């Protein structure tokens, strides 16, 4: 556990926190006390206009705490495949540290009714990117039936550029009992003075066993006159 924590702090680690593979949003659940959950995006590639970016890796570490809470540490390394003169080849972006807490135990905790959680924390400076520090506060509501799981997210952030930012997202998943379940996500995000971003993702999650899952997602987003296309591949590994 201690070694894993140090690795995450040393790994190359925009908006509100959230994030659950392969999504930008998350669910209203936390790692069990004493568990460490590693979400690793070992491949990510996206295109914005004519510019191509590779993500290697994207890392989220979840540490289960007492009181239905978890500590979340996240970040990712981006490599510019089409650099402009003077542009750094790589950057460490989306760094953050957060506390996520289940406020109401529900379907995701083997109880009745919806699960409700909050997540709040710091948006940390990037390396070769935004240097400021921001804040993020989010509310998450999840409901699960035999046929579908739905996770709704609303987050407000004070960005690293010190602008207010609003994020609204929704995740839809196929039957949780399936070893391979189809998934989809839509979200909208807008910071003050910036164009609105709308995004859609489709993909699948393959649960190999209870402590190991692989995921794939294809994402398309629009930001003003720019179109972003992204492929995401990764895994989630739980260590007791």
C-alpha positions, 0 to 999 in steps of 0.5 A, spaced: 500 500 500 505 504 501 509 503 495 503 504 491 502 510 494 509 513 492 508 510 485 502 514 484 505 521 487 511 520 482 507 518 476 505 523 471 499 525 474 481 541 467 475 541 470 472 538 476 475 531 479 470 526 478 472 520 473 471 513 473 474 509 467 472 510 462 468 516 463 469 523 465 463 522 471 463 517 476 459 513 481 456 514 488 460 508 491 467 508 494 473 503 495 472 499 502 476 501 508 483 498 507 482 497 500 486 500 494 483 501 487 487 503 481 484 506 475 489 506 470 489 508 463 494 505 459 492 508 452 489 514 451 489 518 444 485 524 442 485 529 436 483 536 437 483 539 430 489 537 427 493 536 433 494 529 436 495 528 443 497 521 446 495 520 454 500 515 457 498 514 463 492 516 466 492 514 473 487 515 479 488 512 486 482 510 490 484 509 498 478 506 502 477 510 509 473 509 514 466 512 514 464 510 507 470 515 505 475 514 500 482 519 498 482 520 491 489 522 487 489 523 480 493 525 474 495 524 467 501 525 462 500 527 455 505 527 450 504 532 444 505 528 437 504 534 433 508 539 437 509 547 435 515 550 435 517 551 443 512 547 445 514 542 450 513 535 448 510 532 454 505 535 460 503 532 467 495 535 467 489 534 471 492 533 477 488 533 484 487 530 490 479 529 493 475 526 498 469 522 496 464 520 501 457 516 501 452 520 504 446 515 503 447 508 502 443 505 496 443 500 491 451 501 490 452 499 497 447 493 497 441 497 500 434 500 497 433 506 493 439 511 490 446 512 492 448 519 494 455 521 494 459 528 494 466 529 492 470 535 494 478 537 493 483 541 490 485 542 483 493 542 483 498 545 478 500 542 472 507 541 469 508 544 463 500 546 463 496 551 467 500 553 474 494 555 478 490 551 484 483 550 484 477 547 487 472 542 486 465 540 489 461 535 486 454 531 488 453 524 485 446 520 485 446 513 482 441 508 481 441 500 479 436 495 477 437 488 474 437 492 467 441 498 467 445 503 472 445 510 472 449 515 475 448 523 475 453 528 476 453 535 478 460 539 479 462 546 480 469 548 480 473 554 481 478 552 475 486 553 475 485 559 471 480 562 477 474 561 473 467 558 475 466 552 471 460 547 471 459 540 469 453 536 468 454 528 466 450 522 466 453 515 465 448 509 463 451 502 464 448 495 461 446 489 466 451 489 472 451 481 472 454 481 465 461 479 464 461 484 459 456 490 459 455 496 454 456 503 457 455 510 455 456 517 457 454 524 456 456 530 459 456 538 458 461 543 461 462 550 461 467 555 464 466 562 465 468 566 458 469 559 455 465 555 449 461 550 452 464 543 451 459 537 449 461 530 450 459 523 448 462 516 449 460 509 448 464 503 450 464 496 454 467 494 461 469 487 461 469 484 469 474 479 469 473 477 476 471 482 482 478 485 483 479 486 475 476 490 470 478 492 463 475 498 459 474 501 452 471 507 450 470 511 444 469 519 445 467 525 441 466 532 443 465 539 441 468 545 443 466 551 440 469 550 432 473 544 435 472 537 434 475 532 439 476 524 438 478 520 443 480 512 444 480 510 451 483 503 453 484 501 461 483 497 467 481 498 474 484 493 479 482 493 487 488 491 492 485 489 499 
